[in-house]
Amino acid sequence: MQSGVAHAVTTNGESEAAAVLISQGRPTATSSTEGAGFEGAKAVDADVTTSRCAAANGNIPKVGFVRVNPQLTKDAAGTWRIGASSPAVDAATQTNHANWVTDDIDGRARTGAYDVGAHEVTTAPATRAPLTTAHVGPKAP
């Protein structure tokens, strides 16, 4: 396998990595939970950039992270999204969007202050949607 996704399952603070090589001979970025025993570098055989996060047990870094209720709501299709009153609305802290993705997961333009996450709260019509179980798998059209 030359590329893919590896998942680590954490139970009671112990992590077991999937026995899969996710990158072969290509630079890779990985992420793992600090101290969990699954270092992302174990799943690649090339240059790797790793990141670690200690938030799993309630310890969050002092800079760059906020823990709040995102106030998710279900839309008509049953997809969970941030609501209009969510603290994620207009909360992206980076103001230079020149190199950022300019639309959200639904193809709606991001303008002004960006919302945090894949979804931008807007009344603009969607031009695409996230995949559902009907779109993927051996019986998908």
N, CA, C and O atoms as a MOPAC input file, in Angstrom:
PM7 MOZYME 1SCF
protein

 N      0.85600 1    -1.17900 1     0.00000 1
 C      0.00000 1     0.00000 1     0.00000 1
 C      0.89100 1     1.22700 1     0.00000 1
 O      1.78400 1     1.32700 1     0.84100 1
 N      0.68100 1     2.16500 1    -0.91500 1
 C      1.54000 1     3.33200 1    -0.99200 1
 C      1.01600 1     4.51900 1    -0.21200 1
 O      1.81000 1     5.36100 1     0.20700 1
 N     -0.24900 1     4.62200 1    -0.00600 1
 C     -0.78600 1     5.70100 1     0.81700 1
 C     -2.14100 1     5.26900 1     1.33800 1
 O     -2.76800 1     4.36000 1     0.79500 1
 N     -2.59200 1     5.93300 1     2.40400 1
 C     -3.86700 1     5.57300 1     2.98700 1
 C     -4.04000 1     6.22600 1     4.33100 1
 O     -3.42500 1     7.25500 1     4.60900 1
 N     -4.86100 1     5.64800 1     5.16100 1
 C     -5.15500 1     6.20200 1     6.47300 1
 C     -4.96600 1     5.11900 1     7.50900 1
 O     -5.42100 1     3.99000 1     7.32600 1
 N     -4.29400 1     5.45600 1     8.60000 1
 C     -4.16000 1     4.52000 1     9.71800 1
 C     -4.93400 1     5.08200 1    10.88700 1
 O     -4.90100 1     6.28600 1    11.14400 1
 N     -5.61800 1     4.22800 1    11.58200 1
 C     -6.38600 1     4.64800 1    12.74800 1
 C     -5.80500 1     3.99500 1    13.98600 1
 O     -5.37100 1     2.84400 1    13.94500 1
 N     -5.79700 1     4.72300 1    15.07700 1
 C     -5.40700 1     4.14300 1    16.35500 1
 C     -6.63200 1     4.18000 1    17.25000 1
 O     -7.31100 1     5.20400 1    17.33600 1
 N     -6.91400 1     3.08200 1    17.91000 1
 C     -8.05600 1     3.00400 1    18.80600 1
 C     -7.54200 1     3.13000 1    20.22600 1
 O     -6.66800 1     2.37000 1    20.64400 1
 N     -8.07800 1     4.08600 1    20.96900 1
 C     -7.61600 1     4.31000 1    22.33000 1
 C     -8.68000 1     3.87000 1    23.31600 1
 O     -9.83000 1     4.30000 1    23.23000 1
 N     -8.30200 1     3.01700 1    24.24600 1
 C     -9.18100 1     2.57300 1    25.31500 1
 C     -8.42800 1     2.68500 1    26.62200 1
 O     -7.34100 1     2.12500 1    26.76100 1
 N     -8.98700 1     3.39900 1    27.57700 1
 C     -8.34500 1     3.57900 1    28.87900 1
 C     -6.91000 1     4.06700 1    28.75200 1
 O     -6.03400 1     3.65500 1    29.51300 1
 N     -6.67600 1     4.95400 1    27.77800 1
 C     -5.36200 1     5.55500 1    27.63500 1
 C     -4.33700 1     4.71300 1    26.90600 1
 O     -3.19600 1     5.14900 1    26.75100 1
 N     -4.69900 1     3.51600 1    26.44900 1
 C     -3.75700 1     2.69300 1    25.71700 1
 C     -4.18400 1     2.62700 1    24.26300 1
 O     -5.37100 1     2.50000 1    23.96300 1
 N     -3.22900 1     2.71200 1    23.37100 1
 C     -3.52500 1     2.80000 1    21.95700 1
 C     -2.91600 1     1.63500 1    21.20200 1
 O     -1.78900 1     1.22200 1    21.47400 1
 N     -3.66700 1     1.11300 1    20.25900 1
 C     -3.16900 1     0.06600 1    19.38800 1
 C     -3.25900 1     0.57500 1    17.95800 1
 O     -4.32100 1     1.01800 1    17.52100 1
 N     -2.16400 1     0.51300 1    17.23700 1
 C     -2.14400 1     0.99600 1    15.86300 1
 C     -2.57200 1    -0.09900 1    14.90600 1
 O     -2.33800 1    -1.28400 1    15.14200 1
 N     -3.20400 1     0.32100 1    13.82300 1
 C     -3.51900 1    -0.62500 1    12.76200 1
 C     -2.21000 1    -1.09400 1    12.14300 1
 O     -1.29300 1    -0.29100 1    11.97100 1
 N     -2.10300 1    -2.35000 1    11.80900 1
 C     -0.87800 1    -2.90000 1    11.23000 1
 C     -0.88000 1    -2.63300 1     9.73800 1
 O     -1.12000 1    -3.53600 1     8.93700 1
 N     -0.61300 1    -1.39900 1     9.37000 1
 C     -0.65300 1    -1.02300 1     7.96900 1
 C      0.40200 1     0.04200 1     7.70200 1
 O      0.62600 1     0.92500 1     8.53100 1
 N      1.04000 1    -0.04300 1     6.55700 1
 C      1.98100 1     0.97400 1     6.12000 1
 C      1.18800 1     2.00000 1     5.33200 1
 O      0.60400 1     1.66800 1     4.30100 1
 N      1.15800 1     3.25300 1     5.80200 1
 C      0.31600 1     4.24400 1     5.13200 1
 C      1.07100 1     5.08900 1     4.12700 1
 O      0.44600 1     5.78100 1     3.32400 1
 N      2.39100 1     5.05600 1     4.14400 1
 C      3.14800 1     5.80800 1     3.15900 1
 C      4.45200 1     5.08900 1     2.88300 1
 O      5.14600 1     4.66100 1     3.80500 1
 N      4.77600 1     4.96100 1     1.62500 1
 C      6.00200 1     4.27500 1     1.26000 1
 C      6.82500 1     5.18400 1     0.36200 1
 O      6.47100 1     5.42200 1    -0.79300 1
 N      7.94200 1     5.69600 1     0.91300 1
 C      8.85500 1     6.50800 1     0.12400 1
 C      8.38100 1     7.91500 1    -0.17000 1
 O      8.93800 1     8.57800 1    -1.04500 1
 N      7.36700 1     8.38800 1     0.53900 1
 C      6.85800 1     9.74200 1     0.31400 1
 C      6.82700 1    10.49600 1     1.63100 1
 O      6.54100 1     9.90300 1     2.67200 1
 N      7.12000 1    11.80800 1     1.60800 1
 C      7.00500 1    12.59000 1     2.84200 1
 C      5.57300 1    12.52200 1     3.36400 1
 O      4.61900 1    12.55800 1     2.58600 1
 N      5.42900 1    12.42700 1     4.66500 1
 C      4.12600 1    12.21000 1     5.27700 1
 C      3.98100 1    13.03100 1     6.54000 1
 O      4.96200 1    13.24700 1     7.25200 1
 N      2.78200 1    13.49200 1     6.82900 1
 C      2.47100 1    14.13300 1     8.10500 1
 C      1.58000 1    13.18700 1     8.88500 1
 O      0.62900 1    12.63400 1     8.33300 1
 N      1.87200 1    12.99600 1    10.14900 1
 C      1.06600 1    12.11700 1    10.98000 1
 C      0.69300 1    12.83000 1    12.26200 1
 O      1.25400 1    13.87700 1    12.58400 1
 N     -0.23300 1    12.27600 1    12.97900 1
 C     -0.66000 1    12.85200 1    14.25000 1
 C     -0.93400 1    11.72300 1    15.22400 1
 O     -1.43200 1    10.66700 1    14.83500 1
 N     -0.61200 1    11.94200 1    16.47800 1
 C     -0.89500 1    10.93500 1    17.48800 1
 C     -1.14700 1    11.60900 1    18.82300 1
 O     -0.80300 1    12.77500 1    19.01700 1
 N     -1.74700 1    10.87100 1    19.73400 1
 C     -2.00400 1    11.39000 1    21.07200 1
 C     -0.76300 1    11.19100 1    21.92300 1
 O     -0.21300 1    10.09100 1    21.97800 1
 N     -0.32700 1    12.23200 1    22.57700 1
 C      0.88500 1    12.19400 1    23.40400 1
 C      0.84700 1    11.05300 1    24.40000 1
 O     -0.11600 1    10.91600 1    25.15500 1
 N      1.87300 1    10.24600 1    24.40800 1
 C      2.00500 1     9.19100 1    25.39300 1
 C      1.10700 1     7.98900 1    25.17500 1
 O      1.03600 1     7.11900 1    26.04300 1
 N      0.42400 1     7.91300 1    24.05100 1
 C     -0.52300 1     6.82700 1    23.84000 1
 C      0.13100 1     5.55700 1    23.31400 1
 O     -0.50800 1     4.50500 1    23.29300 1
 N      1.39000 1     5.63000 1    22.88900 1
 C      2.07000 1     4.44500 1    22.39600 1
 C      1.94700 1     4.23500 1    20.90300 1
 O      2.50900 1     3.27400 1    20.37700 1
 N      1.24000 1     5.09200 1    20.20700 1
 C      1.15700 1     5.00500 1    18.74900 1
 C      1.76000 1     6.26600 1    18.17600 1
 O      1.07800 1     7.27800 1    18.01200 1
 N      3.03800 1     6.19900 1    17.87200 1
 C      3.66200 1     7.33100 1    17.21000 1
 C      3.40300 1     7.18600 1    15.72400 1
 O      3.62000 1     6.11500 1    15.15700 1
 N      2.94200 1     8.24800 1    15.09000 1
 C      2.60500 1     8.18100 1    13.68000 1
 C      3.75400 1     7.71200 1    12.80900 1
 O      3.52900 1     7.12200 1    11.75200 1
 N      5.00400 1     7.97000 1    13.24600 1
 C      6.16100 1     7.58100 1    12.45300 1
 C      6.27200 1     6.06900 1    12.28800 1
 O      6.98200 1     5.61200 1    11.39100 1
 N      5.60000 1     5.27900 1    13.11400 1
 C      5.65000 1     3.82800 1    12.99700 1
 C      4.92000 1     3.32700 1    11.75500 1
 O      5.12300 1     2.18400 1    11.34500 1
 N      4.08100 1     4.15600 1    11.15300 1
 C      3.26900 1     3.71200 1    10.02000 1
 C      3.80800 1     4.18300 1     8.67700 1
 O      3.14000 1     4.02600 1     7.65500 1
 N      5.02200 1     4.76500 1     8.66400 1
 C      5.59500 1     5.24700 1     7.41200 1
 C      7.04500 1     4.80600 1     7.31400 1
 O      7.68200 1     4.50300 1     8.32300 1
 N      7.56300 1     4.77200 1     6.09000 1
 C      8.97500 1     4.45300 1     5.92100 1
 C      9.69800 1     5.57400 1     5.17800 1
 O     10.69600 1     5.32300 1     4.50100 1
 N      9.21100 1     6.79500 1     5.29400 1
 C      9.81300 1     7.94100 1     4.62200 1
 C      9.94700 1     9.08300 1     5.62200 1
 O      9.72200 1     8.90300 1     6.81900 1
 N     10.31600 1    10.26600 1     5.11600 1
 C     10.38300 1    11.43600 1     5.98100 1
 C      9.00700 1    11.68600 1     6.56900 1
 O      8.00900 1    11.64500 1     5.84900 1
 N      8.94200 1    11.94600 1     7.86700 1
 C      7.65800 1    12.11900 1     8.52400 1
 C      7.68000 1    13.35600 1     9.40000 1
 O      8.66000 1    13.62500 1    10.09500 1
 N      6.60400 1    14.09500 1     9.35900 1
 C      6.39100 1    15.21000 1    10.26800 1
 C      5.29000 1    14.77600 1    11.20900 1
 O      4.18400 1    14.47100 1    10.76300 1
 N      5.56500 1    14.74300 1    12.50000 1
 C      4.55200 1    14.29100 1    13.44400 1
 C      4.04500 1    15.44000 1    14.28300 1
 O      4.75800 1    16.41400 1    14.52200 1
 N      2.83200 1    15.32200 1    14.71900 1
 C      2.27000 1    16.27600 1    15.66900 1
 C      1.64000 1    15.46800 1    16.78300 1
 O      1.15900 1    14.35600 1    16.56100 1
 N      1.64300 1    16.02600 1    17.97500 1
 C      1.07300 1    15.31600 1    19.11400 1
 C      0.11800 1    16.24000 1    19.83600 1
 O      0.30600 1    17.45700 1    19.84600 1
 N     -0.88700 1    15.67400 1    20.42700 1
 C     -1.86800 1    16.45800 1    21.16800 1
 C     -2.17300 1    15.75000 1    22.46900 1
 O     -2.41200 1    14.54300 1    22.48700 1
 N     -2.16500 1    16.50500 1    23.56500 1
 C     -2.42000 1    15.91100 1    24.87200 1
 C     -3.83700 1    16.19300 1    25.34600 1
 O     -4.11400 1    16.09400 1    26.54100 1
 N     -4.73500 1    16.53900 1    24.43800 1
 C     -6.08500 1    16.93700 1    24.82100 1
 C     -6.97700 1    15.76700 1    25.20600 1
 O     -8.04000 1    15.97500 1    25.79100 1
 N     -6.57500 1    14.55300 1    24.89400 1
 C     -7.43700 1    13.39700 1    25.12100 1
 C     -7.86700 1    13.25000 1    26.57000 1
 O     -8.99300 1    12.83100 1    26.83800 1
 N     -7.00700 1    13.58000 1    27.49300 1
 C     -7.33300 1    13.42400 1    28.90300 1
 C     -7.66200 1    14.74600 1    29.57700 1
 O     -7.57300 1    14.85300 1    30.80000 1
 N     -8.04000 1    15.75100 1    28.80500 1
 C     -8.44800 1    17.02200 1    29.38100 1
 C     -7.35100 1    18.05500 1    29.47800 1
 O     -7.61300 1    19.17400 1    29.92000 1
 N     -6.13600 1    17.73000 1    29.08400 1
 C     -5.04200 1    18.68700 1    29.12100 1
 C     -4.88900 1    19.29700 1    27.74100 1
 O     -4.49900 1    18.60000 1    26.80400 1
 N     -5.18200 1    20.57100 1    27.59100 1
 C     -5.04000 1    21.20100 1    26.29100 1
 C     -3.87100 1    22.17000 1    26.32600 1
 O     -3.58300 1    22.74800 1    27.37400 1
 N     -3.19200 1    22.36000 1    25.19900 1
 C     -2.08400 1    23.30400 1    25.15100 1
 C     -2.54600 1    24.70600 1    25.54200 1
 O     -3.72700 1    25.03200 1    25.42700 1
 N     -1.61500 1    25.52600 1    26.00200 1
 C     -1.95700 1    26.87300 1    26.45700 1
 C     -2.24300 1    27.81900 1    25.30400 1
 O     -2.90900 1    28.83600 1    25.50100 1
 N     -1.76100 1    27.51400 1    24.11000 1
 C     -1.91100 1    28.41200 1    22.97300 1
 C     -2.53800 1    27.66300 1    21.79900 1
 O     -2.16200 1    26.52300 1    21.53000 1
 N     -3.48200 1    28.28200 1    21.10000 1
 C     -4.00400 1    27.74200 1    19.86000 1
 C     -5.17600 1    26.79400 1    19.96500 1
 O     -5.66400 1    26.31800 1    18.94000 1
 N     -5.64500 1    26.50300 1    21.15600 1
 C     -6.75800 1    25.57800 1    21.33000 1
 C     -7.79900 1    26.18700 1    22.25700 1
 O     -7.46500 1    26.87000 1    23.22500 1
 N     -9.04700 1    25.93400 1    21.95000 1
 C    -10.14900 1    26.39500 1    22.78900 1
 C    -11.10400 1    25.22400 1    22.95500 1
 O    -11.39900 1    24.52700 1    21.98400 1
 N    -11.58400 1    24.99800 1    24.15100 1
 C    -12.55800 1    23.92900 1    24.37400 1
 C    -13.88900 1    24.58700 1    24.71200 1
 O    -14.04800 1    25.16600 1    25.78600 1
 N    -14.85200 1    24.49300 1    23.78400 1
 C    -16.18400 1    25.07400 1    23.96500 1
 C    -17.21800 1    24.12400 1    23.37900 1
 O    -16.86900 1    23.21100 1    22.63000 1
 N    -18.47000 1    24.33000 1    23.71000 1
 C    -19.56400 1    23.60000 1    23.08500 1
 C    -19.77500 1    24.22000 1    21.70500 1
 O    -20.11000 1    25.40200 1    21.62900 1
 N    -19.59500 1    23.47300 1    20.60700 1
 C    -19.73300 1    24.05700 1    19.27600 1
 C    -21.18000 1    24.32500 1    18.86600 1
 O    -21.42700 1    24.91900 1    17.81700 1
 N    -22.13100 1    23.89300 1    19.68500 1
 C    -23.55800 1    24.09800 1    19.41000 1
 C    -23.93400 1    23.56200 1    18.03000 1
 O    -24.42400 1    24.29600 1    17.17200 1
 N    -23.69400 1    22.27700 1    17.83900 1
 C    -24.02200 1    21.62400 1    16.57500 1
 C    -25.52100 1    21.42700 1    16.44700 1
 O    -26.22100 1    21.20500 1    17.43500 1
 N    -26.00000 1    21.51000 1    15.21700 1
 C    -27.40200 1    21.25000 1    14.91100 1
 C    -27.45200 1    20.34100 1    13.68300 1
 O    -26.53900 1    20.35500 1    12.85700 1
 N    -28.51900 1    19.55200 1    13.56600 1
 C    -28.69600 1    18.69500 1    12.38900 1
 C    -29.42200 1    19.47700 1    11.31000 1
 O    -30.41100 1    20.15900 1    11.57900 1
 N    -28.91800 1    19.37000 1    10.07700 1
 C    -29.62400 1    19.99800 1     8.96800 1
 C    -30.69600 1    19.04200 1     8.44100 1
 O    -30.89600 1    17.96600 1     9.00600 1
 N    -31.38000 1    19.42200 1     7.37200 1
 C    -32.47800 1    18.61900 1     6.82500 1
 C    -32.01700 1    17.23400 1     6.37100 1
 O    -32.80400 1    16.28800 1     6.37000 1
 N    -30.74400 1    17.11300 1     5.98700 1
 C    -30.21000 1    15.82700 1     5.53300 1
 C    -29.68000 1    14.98100 1     6.68500 1
 O    -29.22900 1    13.85500 1     6.47400 1
 N    -29.73100 1    15.52000 1     7.90700 1
 C    -29.25300 1    14.78400 1     9.06900 1
 C    -27.77000 1    14.94400 1     9.34700 1
 O    -27.20600 1    14.21000 1    10.15800 1
 N    -27.13300 1    15.90100 1     8.68000 1
 C    -25.70800 1    16.16100 1     8.88400 1
 C    -25.52500 1    17.15200 1    10.02000 1
 O    -26.17500 1    18.19700 1    10.04500 1
 N    -24.64100 1    16.83200 1    10.96500 1
 C    -24.35900 1    17.74300 1    12.07300 1
 C    -23.47600 1    18.88200 1    11.58700 1
 O    -22.45700 1    18.65000 1    10.93800 1
 N    -23.86700 1    20.11000 1    11.90000 1
 C    -23.12800 1    21.31100 1    11.49400 1
 C    -23.15800 1    22.32200 1    12.62600 1
 O    -23.97900 1    22.22300 1    13.53700 1
 N    -22.25400 1    23.29900 1    12.56400 1
 C    -22.32000 1    24.36300 1    13.55900 1
 C    -23.55000 1    25.21400 1    13.27700 1
 O    -23.88800 1    25.46900 1    12.12100 1
 N    -24.21100 1    25.64800 1    14.33200 1
 C    -25.38800 1    26.49500 1    14.19200 1
 C    -24.99700 1    27.96300 1    14.12600 1
 O    -23.84200 1    28.31700 1    14.36600 1
 N    -25.94900 1    28.80400 1    13.80200 1
 C    -25.69200 1    30.23700 1    13.66100 1
 C    -25.18400 1    30.87500 1    14.94600 1
 O    -24.46900 1    31.87500 1    14.88900 1
 N    -25.53400 1    30.32200 1    16.10400 1
 C    -25.08400 1    30.89400 1    17.37600 1
 C    -23.82300 1    30.21400 1    17.91400 1
 O    -23.41100 1    30.48300 1    19.04200 1
 N    -23.21100 1    29.34200 1    17.12400 1
 C    -22.01900 1    28.62000 1    17.56400 1
 C    -20.84500 1    29.56900 1    17.79300 1
 O    -20.68000 1    30.53500 1    17.04900 1
 N    -20.02500 1    29.30300 1    18.81800 1
 C    -18.82300 1    30.11200 1    19.01300 1
 C    -17.79800 1    29.90900 1    17.89500 1
 O    -16.81600 1    30.65000 1    17.82800 1
 N    -18.00400 1    28.91900 1    17.01200 1
 C    -17.09600 1    28.69700 1    15.88900 1
 C    -17.35500 1    29.66700 1    14.73600 1
 O    -16.50200 1    29.82200 1    13.86200 1
 N    -18.51500 1    30.32100 1    14.72100 1
 C    -18.85700 1    31.25800 1    13.64800 1
 C    -17.93000 1    32.47200 1    13.73000 1
 O    -17.79700 1    33.10200 1    14.77900 1
 N    -17.29500 1    32.78300 1    12.60200 1
 C    -16.37300 1    33.92200 1    12.48700 1
 C    -15.23000 1    33.85800 1    13.49300 1
 O    -14.67900 1    34.89600 1    13.85900 1
 N    -14.86500 1    32.66500 1    13.94600 1
 C    -13.86100 1    32.53600 1    15.00200 1
 C    -12.46900 1    32.13400 1    14.51300 1
 O    -11.56300 1    31.97600 1    15.33100 1
 N    -12.27500 1    31.96500 1    13.21100 1
 C    -10.93100 1    31.64200 1    12.72600 1
 C    -10.01700 1    32.81300 1    13.05100 1
 O    -10.34300 1    33.96200 1    12.75300 1
 N     -8.88100 1    32.52600 1    13.65800 1
 C     -8.01800 1    33.60700 1    14.13300 1
 C     -7.07700 1    34.13300 1    13.06900 1
 O     -6.58300 1    35.25300 1    13.20000 1
 N     -6.81200 1    33.37600 1    12.03100 1
 C     -5.94000 1    33.83700 1    10.96100 1
 C     -6.72700 1    34.78700 1    10.06600 1
 O     -7.82400 1    34.45000 1     9.62100 1
 N     -6.18400 1    35.96000 1     9.79900 1
 C     -6.91000 1    36.93500 1     8.98000 1
 C     -6.38700 1    37.01700 1     7.55500 1
 O     -7.07400 1    37.56700 1     6.69400 1
 N     -5.20900 1    36.49600 1     7.27200 1
 C     -4.67200 1    36.49600 1     5.92100 1
 C     -5.10200 1    35.20100 1     5.24500 1
 O     -4.45900 1    34.16500 1     5.41700 1
 N     -6.18100 1    35.25600 1     4.48200 1
 C     -6.75800 1    34.05900 1     3.87500 1
 C     -6.22200 1    33.77300 1     2.47200 1
 O     -6.79400 1    32.94900 1     1.75800 1
 N     -5.14300 1    34.43100 1     2.06400 1
 C     -4.64700 1    34.29300 1     0.69500 1
 C     -4.35600 1    32.84600 1     0.31500 1
 O     -4.58600 1    32.45700 1    -0.83100 1
 N     -3.86000 1    32.04800 1     1.23900 1
 C     -3.50200 1    30.66300 1     0.93400 1
 C     -4.48700 1    29.65700 1     1.50700 1
 O     -4.18000 1    28.46600 1     1.55800 1
 N     -5.63000 1    30.09100 1     1.92800 1
 C     -6.63100 1    29.21500 1     2.53800 1
 C     -7.60500 1    28.70800 1     1.49200 1
 O     -7.70300 1    29.26600 1     0.39900 1
 N     -8.32000 1    27.65600 1     1.82900 1
 C     -9.42300 1    27.18100 1     0.99900 1
 C    -10.50300 1    28.25800 1     1.04700 1
 O    -10.85200 1    28.74000 1     2.12500 1
 N    -11.02600 1    28.63000 1    -0.09700 1
 C    -11.95900 1    29.76000 1    -0.15100 1
 C    -13.42600 1    29.35300 1    -0.13200 1
 O    -14.30700 1    30.21200 1    -0.18500 1
 N    -13.69800 1    28.04800 1    -0.05800 1
 C    -15.08700 1    27.61300 1     0.06600 1
 C    -15.17100 1    26.50000 1     1.10800 1
 O    -14.15900 1    25.91000 1     1.48600 1
 N    -16.38800 1    26.22300 1     1.56500 1
 C    -16.55100 1    25.21100 1     2.60900 1
 C    -16.83500 1    23.84500 1     1.99200 1
 O    -16.78100 1    23.69000 1     0.77200 1
 N    -17.13500 1    22.86900 1     2.81900 1
 C    -17.35600 1    21.50200 1     2.36500 1
 C    -18.54900 1    21.39400 1     1.40800 1
 O    -18.63000 1    20.45000 1     0.62200 1
 N    -19.46400 1    22.34700 1     1.47400 1
 C    -20.63500 1    22.36000 1     0.59700 1
 C    -20.43400 1    23.21600 1    -0.64800 1
 O    -21.36000 1    23.37100 1    -1.44400 1
 N    -19.22800 1    23.77800 1    -0.83000 1
 C    -18.95900 1    24.61700 1    -1.98700 1
 C    -19.41200 1    26.05200 1    -1.82100 1
 O    -19.41500 1    26.81400 1    -2.78800 1
 N    -19.79000 1    26.43300 1    -0.62600 1
 C    -20.22100 1    27.81100 1    -0.35400 1
 C    -18.99200 1    28.67700 1    -0.09900 1
 O    -18.05600 1    28.25200 1     0.57900 1
 N    -18.99900 1    29.88400 1    -0.64000 1
 C    -17.85600 1    30.78800 1    -0.48300 1
 C    -17.66100 1    31.18800 1     0.97000 1
 O    -18.62500 1    31.43700 1     1.69400 1
 N    -16.40400 1    31.24600 1     1.38600 1
 C    -16.04200 1    31.78400 1     2.70200 1
 C    -15.63200 1    33.22700 1     2.47100 1
 O    -14.72500 1    33.50400 1     1.68600 1
 N    -16.29100 1    34.13100 1     3.14200 1
 C    -15.97200 1    35.54900 1     2.99700 1
 C    -15.85400 1    36.18000 1     4.37100 1
 O    -16.37200 1    35.64600 1     5.35200 1
 N    -15.17100 1    37.31800 1     4.44400 1
 C    -15.01800 1    38.00400 1     5.73200 1
 C    -14.27300 1    37.12900 1     6.71600 1
 O    -13.32800 1    36.43800 1     6.33800 1
 N    -14.68200 1    37.14800 1     7.96900 1
 C    -14.08100 1    36.28300 1     8.98500 1
 C    -14.57600 1    34.85600 1     8.76400 1
 O    -15.78100 1    34.62100 1     8.67300 1
 N    -13.65800 1    33.91700 1     8.67700 1
 C    -14.02200 1    32.52400 1     8.42400 1
 C    -14.54400 1    31.85400 1     9.68700 1
 O    -14.14500 1    32.19100 1    10.80100 1
 N    -15.45300 1    30.89000 1     9.48600 1
 C    -15.89300 1    30.03700 1    10.58700 1
 C    -14.83700 1    28.95000 1    10.79500 1
 O    -14.12900 1    28.58300 1     9.85700 1
 N    -14.73400 1    28.44300 1    12.00100 1
 C    -13.82500 1    27.34300 1    12.29800 1
 C    -14.47900 1    26.04700 1    11.83200 1
 O    -15.65600 1    25.81600 1    12.11100 1
 N    -13.74000 1    25.20700 1    11.13300 1
 C    -14.25300 1    23.92200 1    10.69000 1
 C    -14.54900 1    23.87800 1     9.20400 1
 O    -14.26400 1    24.82600 1     8.47200 1
 N    -15.11900 1    22.77700 1     8.76800 1
 C    -15.37100 1    22.53900 1     7.34900 1
 C    -16.59600 1    23.27300 1     6.82900 1
 O    -16.72700 1    23.47600 1     5.62200 1
 N    -17.49000 1    23.67400 1     7.71700 1
 C    -18.76500 1    24.27600 1     7.32700 1
 C    -18.76700 1    25.76800 1     7.62300 1
 O    -18.37700 1    26.18400 1     8.71400 1
 N    -19.19700 1    26.56500 1     6.67600 1
 C    -19.36200 1    28.00800 1     6.84800 1
 C    -20.85600 1    28.28100 1     6.99600 1
 O    -21.64900 1    27.86400 1     6.15100 1
 N    -21.24100 1    28.97300 1     8.05600 1
 C    -22.65200 1    29.31100 1     8.24100 1
 C    -22.99400 1    30.43300 1     7.26300 1
 O    -22.44300 1    31.53100 1     7.34300 1
 N    -23.90400 1    30.14400 1     6.34500 1
 C    -24.30500 1    31.10000 1     5.31800 1
 C    -25.65700 1    30.68100 1     4.74900 1
 O    -26.08200 1    29.53800 1     4.92000 1
 N    -26.31600 1    31.59000 1     4.08800 1
 C    -27.58400 1    31.25800 1     3.42800 1
 C    -27.37900 1    30.91700 1     1.95400 1
 O    -28.34100 1    30.60700 1     1.25100 1
 N    -26.13900 1    30.97200 1     1.48400 1
 C    -25.84900 1    30.65300 1     0.08400 1
 C    -26.19000 1    29.18500 1    -0.19200 1
 O    -26.04100 1    28.34000 1     0.69100 1
 N    -26.64700 1    28.87700 1    -1.40900 1
 C    -26.98400 1    27.48800 1    -1.73100 1
 C    -25.72800 1    26.62100 1    -1.84200 1
 O    -24.67000 1    27.09600 1    -2.25600 1
 N    -25.85300 1    25.36600 1    -1.47600 1
 C    -24.74400 1    24.41700 1    -1.57600 1
 C    -24.56700 1    23.98100 1    -3.02400 1
 O    -25.54400 1    23.80800 1    -3.75300 1
 N    -23.31200 1    23.80400 1    -3.43600 1
 C    -23.02400 1    23.30300 1    -4.78000 1
 C    -22.49300 1    21.87600 1    -4.74500 1
 O    -22.33000 1    21.24500 1    -5.78900 1
 N    -22.22300 1    21.36300 1    -3.54000 1
 C    -21.81100 1    19.96900 1    -3.34400 1
 C    -22.14500 1    19.59600 1    -1.90300 1
 O    -22.55900 1    20.44800 1    -1.11800 1
 N    -21.96400 1    18.31900 1    -1.55600 1
 C    -22.28100 1    17.85900 1    -0.19900 1
 C    -21.30200 1    16.76900 1     0.21200 1
 O    -20.68100 1    16.14400 1    -0.64900 1
 N    -21.15400 1    16.53000 1     1.50800 1
 C    -20.30000 1    15.42300 1     1.95800 1
 C    -20.85100 1    14.09400 1     1.44900 1
 O    -22.05500 1    13.95900 1     1.23500 1
 N    -19.97600 1    13.12200 1     1.25800 1
 C    -20.40800 1    11.79400 1     0.83800 1
 C    -21.17600 1    11.10900 1     1.95900 1
 O    -20.90400 1    11.32600 1     3.14100 1
 N    -22.12500 1    10.29200 1     1.57400 1
 C    -22.88800 1     9.49600 1     2.53200 1
 C    -22.64000 1     8.02100 1     2.24100 1
 O    -21.94400 1     7.68900 1     1.28100 1
 N    -23.19100 1     7.14700 1     3.04400 1
 C    -23.01300 1     5.71200 1     2.81700 1
 C    -23.59900 1     5.27300 1     1.47500 1
 O    -23.17900 1     4.25400 1     0.92800 1
 N    -24.55300 1     6.01900 1     0.94300 1
 C    -25.12300 1     5.68000 1    -0.36400 1
 C    -24.13800 1     5.96000 1    -1.50000 1
 O    -24.28100 1     5.40500 1    -2.59000 1
 N    -23.13600 1     6.81700 1    -1.25800 1
 C    -22.18200 1     7.20000 1    -2.29800 1
 C    -20.94000 1     6.32100 1    -2.35200 1
 O    -20.22800 1     6.32800 1    -3.35600 1
 N    -20.66700 1     5.56800 1    -1.29600 1
 C    -19.42200 1     4.80200 1    -1.23300 1
 C    -19.69900 1     3.32900 1    -0.95900 1
 O    -20.78000 1     2.97000 1    -0.49400 1
 N    -18.73100 1     2.49200 1    -1.24400 1
 C    -18.87600 1     1.06700 1    -0.98500 1
 C    -19.13100 1     0.27900 1    -2.24900 1
 O    -19.31800 1     0.86000 1    -3.31800 1
 N    -19.14200 1    -1.03200 1    -2.14100 1
 C    -19.25900 1    -1.88500 1    -3.32900 1
 C    -20.59800 1    -1.77900 1    -4.04400 1
 O    -20.67900 1    -2.11300 1    -5.22600 1
 N    -21.64700 1    -1.33000 1    -3.37200 1
 C    -22.96100 1    -1.23200 1    -4.01000 1
 C    -23.31200 1     0.19300 1    -4.42200 1
 O    -24.43800 1     0.45700 1    -4.84400 1
 N    -22.35600 1     1.11200 1    -4.30100 1
 C    -22.61400 1     2.50500 1    -4.67400 1
 C    -22.73800 1     2.61800 1    -6.18800 1
 O    -22.15400 1     1.82600 1    -6.92800 1
 N    -23.50100 1     3.60400 1    -6.64200 1
 C    -23.67500 1     3.75500 1    -8.09700 1
 C    -22.38400 1     4.11600 1    -8.80400 1
 O    -22.37300 1     4.27600 1   -10.02500 1

